[in-house]
Amino acid sequence: MNITVFGAAGNVGRRVVAEALARGHRVTAVVRDPARATDLPAGATPRTGDAADPRSVAALAAGQDLVVSATRPAPGREPELVAATEALLSGLHATGVRLLLVGGAAGLTVPGTGTSLVDAPGFPDLLRPIALACNAQYEALLATARDVDWAYAAPAAELEPGVRTGSYRLGADELVVDADGVSAISMEDFALALLDEAERPKHHRARFTAAY
């Protein structure tokens, strides 16, 4: 496949690029700051672009099979996440290129409670701005009239650098938890789940989550 990854030098984006390259795909790795190109895995084609600019999105998606967006705004600029989502949808409109968007876990329901993670007791105040932005990002996808085949990938509640175990479990709108009630996945295995979805799409205009 020909895959364009926005946010390619970030924690998740870099691992998505590496996983895609390991599977033999051709990857265009997009960064906003050209200096970040040195952080990209070898074998990717570095490009400078902006997921918040529809024209940049359209240009970098031309001839591609899939666009993955793994961008994250800096603290204090969380509303930019929704603006970027709107730009991605606008730039991919009428292209036939699929969009796989890395979102957040905050909107998922905590098993047995009927309460979303962001509203659960003990949710960190520090994470609330980005959590609410991710929820608004998902709402923007649901509300779009654009003809884009999108999928929203919500990680586990705990997403940290780790190892690629090669295993995970999928869910939809509820957190996937283990026997101890913990929802976690390594960034490496989350990238694995993303590329599995890229190669064998199961979710169309829908959200999914992955955890151990």
Secondary structure, 3 states (H helix, E strand, C coil): CEEEEECCCCHHHHHHHHHHHHCCCEEEEEECCHHHHHHCCCCCEEEECCCCCHHHHHHHHCCCCEEEECCCCCCCCCCHHHHHHHHHHHHHCCCCCEEEEECCCCCCEECCCCEEHHHCCCCCHHHHHHHHHHHHHHHHHHHCCCCCCEEEEECCCEEECCCCCCCCEEECCECCCCCCCCCEEEHHHHHHHHHHHHHCCCCCCEEEEEEC
